[in-house]
Structure formats: structure tokens, C-alpha cells
Amino acid sequence: MPLSNVTRRDALRAGATAGTGLALSFVGSAQPPAPPPAGGSETGAEFITADTQAAIDRGLSTLAAAQNEDGSFSDTNNRMLGNGSVAGISGLCGLALMAAGHQPGRGKYGRNVSRLVDYMLRLGAAGNGRGYLTAVQEFGGHQSGMYSHGFASLFLAEVCGMLPSAERQKRVRALLEQSTAFALKAQNNQGGWRYSPTPQDADVSVTVAFMMALRAARNAGVYVKKDAIRAGSAYIRACQVKGDGGFAYMRGQGSSAFARSAAAVVGLYSASVPEDEDANERAIKSGLDYLAKYTPGPRFNQREVPQQHYYYGHYYAALAMWTAGGEYWRTWFPAVRDELLARGRAGGGGWTDISGTAYATAMSLIVLQLPNNYLPILQK
């Protein structure tokens, strides 16, 4: 059974009214959005200070310089190259450029986005119609392959409809349909996704990457089965830890942690099934309250967030707070903005980690540019 039929623009605007489904272009909200305070905007656009914009501009330039001849993005600081992560990191870089308003044929970095589209199309062609968007085409390859597919598919869905060329638009749409079909086939009987296209188990992290990609694909008009979304959100809810509201890595196993809990909230926001609205909203509210304990600032010990998960965690936490809106967002964004700017200054003007400068920069830029309100899946 398909999800309810709405236009892409309806999906992009639904968060302004809330009450049915979940979250902005994820559709709806976990609670009625609070009106912006006097003198403030709904998006917090006033929080992009001159220093913030200068850091954004440097980051965009860094990303453009990290683009390879084939249109992908990577850099020599990435100690994980060759494991299938390039397509996913490239997708994140494309989203970061689009978050600044650049599209194929439009903007200073529009050409960079267009070249990335061509890379994705070649990657799809190399997969012989399977729709698996990773540089590691063999099934059962490195675990990053499935993450890579989720992020690359999200980029494809977001850029779909923005191509000036009708022929390229047709090709992007066809590849998006293939990548969505691949995702649906890779879902296991627990309702989630894991490191392999034919998983025997699931984890909340890969599941969220696929749930968000499916949400964006549906917004772009691609058919997605309601049952698949319901199963995915049920799996995420089953990972919630009773007592603290956070989420474990796997269903019924382990303790909660910041990064995966942030991702889980976004995964639930990515579902928009009326039958599950109440259950998802309760889980989201508990998850948001758990995340609020990790608000960046001098009182929070950053050592509680493993550094290898720092940018991943704050990417999802910012998406969660942006979607929640109101005081959640207006409290979180200035705090994470200041922390990211400080990390950028400490890093000589940019961001990097074990996954490389392109990855850390893309994640940081997506967070810092959320008030721009440009990415279709997140538009208010």
C-alpha cells in the first residue's frame, strides 16, 4: 500500500501546519511548532552572523577544491578511502553546496553540483541497473557501502527536478527509482537495514540513512510502500532505551548514546504514516529531551561524544532540532554554531576528522546553513 499521495511542494510545506504525520518536509511535527519570539524568525536566519557566513564561504571553497575530475569528492586526509564511502561523502558534499542555494545551472558552485550528478549517473550505470550507489559494487563489501547508498540516494532525491536538461532529469529520475527499489529490497525482516544488501540483522544507524533517503524519494514523487516505512519506524522505536529516551545501536541490545539517538529521532521524523503518528511522536519527544542534555556549551564535556562520531552526531542532532523547531531549535543552533566555528578556528580555518576534510566540512556546512532553508526535504 503506498503512502498518502501529496505533491512535492505539499510535502515541503506541510511542516508549517503540523498535526498529520511528522516533521516539515518529513511531513508534520512532533508537537505544534511554537511561534517565533518577537524579533526572531522561524528559521533563525538571524543567527547566521558575519563570522558564520565567512566560515561557510571558506568551507564551500574547500569543498569545490576537493572535487575530483570524475565529479566525486574526496581528499587525502580521508583514511577510509577505498571502502565504498566516496559516493556517500560526495552526496553529502552536494547537499552542502545545495544548502547554500547552488543548483545545476545556478549559482557559483552550480557547475560542481552538476558534475556530481554526472558522477552519480556513471556510478549507477556501473551497477548494471541494480541501483546500488557505492563505489564498492560487490554485495557484502565494506560496511560503508550501505551508508554510502543512503547518503548518495538522498542527494539524488534532493536534486531531482532541478536539472535544466530534460534528458538529464529523466536519467536522474530513473536512477532514483532504481536506488529506491534497491533500498526496499535490502530491508530485512526486522524492518531495518544493515551493512549488507542482504542483511540478517539491522542497526539503527544504517536504518536511519535509508529512512531519510526514502522520505526524500517519496517527496520527489517516487513510489514507496507504506508497509516499508511502518516497519522501519517500528524498528527504530524498538531501539529506544526505556528510562532515558535515547536509542541503542541495535534492537534490544546495549545502551543509548548521543549520535545514534540523534539519528533515530531524524529517522522517526522521516516517517509520515498516520497510523503510527502517536507512537512516533511519543518516541520523538523522549528522544528530543534526551538530546537536549547534550546541548553544546561550556557545561557539556565533549569527551562524552566519541570524536569519530562528532560530525555525524551533530549533523543528525541539528536536523532533529531544526525539525522540532521553536525553543528546541533556537537553543540548539547558536550553541552548535559557536562550537563548530571554534573547531574550525582550531583547525586552521576548516574542519576535518578520520573520514577526511570533505566529510567534516560537508557535515558542518549543512548544519550551519540550515537557516537558509534551501534543501527541499527540510524546507519550512
Beta strands, then each sheet from edge to edge (+ up, - down):
end
